[in-house]
Amino acid sequence: MISVPIFAMTILIVVFIVLLAMVALLAALKRKDAPIPASQAYYLRKSLLSPAERSFLGALDPVLPPEIRVFSKVRLEDLFGVKSGLGQGAVMAARNRINRKHVDFILVRANDLAPVAGIELDDSSHGAKARQERDLFVDELFKGAGLPLLRFPAQRSYSLTEMRTKVQALLS
């Protein structure tokens, strides 16, 4: 008779130890996911643009007419909305396709900041298959919205005459 209560007591102790271990594990996981203060988690980037993008912008600025302004690294989700009438799943899928993507440069009318054209600077990364698929999607997105998109290959230097010609053709 004495062995049954000892067995039951042993089971209770094991269950208690397992529960205690689970509580400790959950507490450790919770501490691991605790938000890090912003001052410890982030740093200030040296520049908003890559050296190639900055070089291109330096060539683009002088060829723009005064009624056009340029913005860089604009999120696609800030430019394009998802059409109404789609199911909830389709809306989420459509938003996810443009989420966390941007276009290198957007030309806007200075008076109302309405987008008039996009510009993508294509560097060597655009040769990768995944990037080509993304580029096709972006091309389709701009075309479907009626917003012209001009692609320039990244170069060490740019001909201002050639850029002016391409930009004028894009804006007319």
N, C-alpha and C positions, 0 to 999 in steps of 0.2 A: 504493500500500500504506500509505502514511503516513496517508491520509485515514480509513481504517477505524478505527484506534486513536483518532484524534482524535474521530471521531463517537461511538465507544463511551464515551470519556472525558467528552464533553459530556453524553451521556445520564446517566451516573453522577452527574455534578455536579448536573444538573437534578433527578434523583430524590432526591439527598441534600438539596438545598435544599427541595424539597417536603416531605420527611419532617421536616426541621428546623422548617419552618413549622407543620406539623401538631402536632408536640410542643409548640411554643410556644403554639399556640392552645389545645390541651388543658390545658396548665398554667394559662393565663389563665382558662379556664372553671372549672377546679377551684378556683382562688383566689376567683373570684366567688361560688361556692356554699359557700365555707367558712363554718361557723357563726359568727355574730356573738356575742360574749360577752353574756350576759343583761343585764349592767349597761349595755350600750350599745344593746340592741334594744328594751327595754321601759320603760314608765313606769307609775306608779301612777295608776289612775283616781280621780277626785275622789269618786265615789260608786258603790256597787254598783247603785243604782237610778236610773232617770231621774227627773226632777222629777215627772212624772205618776205614775209607779209609787210614788214615795215619798209623795206626797199620798194616793194610794189606800190604801197600807199604813197610814198614820196614821188613816184612817177605818175600816179593816178591823179593826185590833187591838182596839179597845174593844168590838166587837160579837161577838167570838169567845168561846165558853164556855171556862172554865179548863182543860178537858180537851183542848182543841185548840190546837195550835201552828201557826204559819205559816212556811214557807220560801219564799224567792223565787228566781227564775231557776234552776229545777231542770231539768237536762237530761232530755229524753224518754228517752234511753238509760239513764239511772239509774232511771227509773220503770218502763219496760217492757222486757221481754226478748222475743226472737224464739222462737217455738214450735219445739220439736224435730220432727224428721220431715220437714223441708223439705230440698230439695236444696241443695247448697252455693251455687249461684248465687242461689237464692231467699232464702237466709239473708243473703247479702251485700246483695242488693237491699233486703230488709226493714230491715236495720241501717242502710244508707245513707239510707233515708227518714227515720229518726229521729236520725241523727247530726247534730250541730251545731245541733239545735233544742232549744228549752226552752219551758217553760210559765211564765207570769209568777209565779204563786203556787200552792203546794201546801199544803193543810190536812192535818195529820197528827194522829193520836192522841198525846197527850203521853207516855203510858206506854210505848209501843213504837215510836213514830214511823212507824206504818203509814199509808200515804196513805189519806185518806178522800174527798178532792175536790180538783179543780183549779179555778183561777180565771184567766181571761184578761182582760186589760185591753185593750180594743179602741180604738185611737186612729185618726186619719184614715188611716194607712197600710193599714188593713184594708179600705179601699175598692178597692185595686188588685187586678186580676185574679189575679196570682200569689199575693198574700196571701190572697185568698178561697179559692183552691185549697188553700193550706196550711192555712187554718182548717177547711175541710171534712175534710181528712185528719186533723187533730188531733181534731176532733169525733168522727170515726169510730173513731179509735184509743182515745179515752177510753171511748166507748160500748161498743166491743168488749171492753174489759178490765173493764167494769162499774164504772168510776170516774167519778162525776159530774163534769161540767165546767160551770162557770157563767161566762158572759161578761158583763162590765160595760163600757158605753161610757165612755171616758175623759172626765172632766168637770172643771171648775174646782173644784167642791165636791160633796160627797156627803151624802145624807140618811142619817144613822145609823139612823133607824127603818126606812127602806127596805132598807138593807144588812142590818140585823139580821134582818128578815123573810126576805129572800132566802137568807141564810146558814143560818138555822134550817131553812128548807124544804129546803135542799140537804143538810143534815146529818141530817135525819130520814128 
